Amino acid sequence: MSVDRKLLEILVCPITKQRVSMLSAVKLETLNKLIETGEVANHGGEKLEKPFQEALITDNGNTIYPVESGIPVMLEDRSIDTLQLPDW
């Protein structure tokens, strides 16, 4: 299930107020490979274990938000800082 286009047009990062867009399939695959190796933690400090089906990324590319069942999870603790991701 994909994020509703109208919702995506109004969503912004709750931290920086930057617009967000869907994470590309290539970047999503890269992220999921890093999750599989245990290299990814969210801002809450939780190591991620399950791959993402979809995700949003801020315009500056610094923060990723998970999308669960078509619903963006725009919570700071659940977001991912891309600075921790090698070769991002």
C-alpha positions as a printed Julia matrix, in Angstrom:
88×3 Matrix{Float64}:
  0.0    0.0    0.0
  1.47   3.31  -1.02
  1.25   6.69   0.69
 -1.62   8.82  -0.6
 -0.28  11.43  -3.03
 -2.24  14.29  -1.43
 -0.91  13.37   2.01
  2.63  13.22   0.65
  2.25  16.76  -0.74
  1.61  18.22   2.73
  3.9   16.09   4.9
  7.03  17.66   6.35
  9.71  16.44   8.72
  8.57  17.25  12.26
 12.16  18.11  13.23
 13.41  20.28  10.35
 10.11  21.1    8.6
 11.63  19.99   5.3
  9.42  18.34   2.72
  9.63  14.58   2.37
  9.36  12.27  -0.62
  9.28   8.54  -1.2
 12.63   6.82  -0.82
 13.7    5.42  -4.19
 13.65   1.66  -4.77
 17.45   1.62  -5.09
 17.96   3.46  -1.78
 15.29   1.3   -0.1
 17.14  -1.83  -1.19
 20.42  -0.38   0.15
 18.76   0.5    3.45
 17.26  -2.96   3.81
 20.62  -4.62   3.19
 22.13  -2.49   5.96
 19.24  -3.39   8.27
 19.89  -7.09   7.58
 23.52  -6.68   8.68
 22.48  -4.98  11.93
 24.05  -1.63  11.02
 20.98   0.59  11.37
 19.44   2.13  14.5
 16.65   4.67  14.73
 16.86   7.95  16.67
 15.39   6.14  19.68
 18.48   3.9   19.74
 16.63   0.77  18.66
 18.52  -1.5   16.24
 16.28  -2.22  13.27
 15.7   -5.85  12.36
 12.83  -5.82   9.86
 13.22  -4.48   6.32
 11.07  -1.58   5.18
  8.45  -1.95   2.46
  8.38   1.82   1.97
 10.0    4.87   3.5
 10.1    8.65   3.21
 13.22  10.8    3.08
 13.71  14.5    3.75
 14.69  16.8    0.87
 18.23  17.14   2.22
 18.55  13.34   2.43
 19.46  13.32   6.14
 16.41  11.66   7.69
 14.32   8.61   6.75
 10.85   7.86   8.13
  9.25   4.41   7.9
  5.91   3.85   6.19
  3.81   1.08   7.7
  0.77  -0.2    5.79
  0.71   3.0    3.76
  0.86   5.22   6.86
  3.94   7.43   7.37
  5.37   7.15  10.88
  6.56  10.71  11.41
  7.97  10.28  14.92
 11.49  11.46  15.74
 12.33   8.32  17.74
 11.38   6.09  14.8
 13.31   8.11  12.21
 16.72   7.1   10.84
 19.69   9.42  10.53
 21.37   8.68   7.18
 24.75   9.91   8.49
 25.11   6.49  10.17
 24.72   4.68   6.84
 28.0    3.89   5.06
 28.25   5.11   1.45
 24.79   6.66   1.6
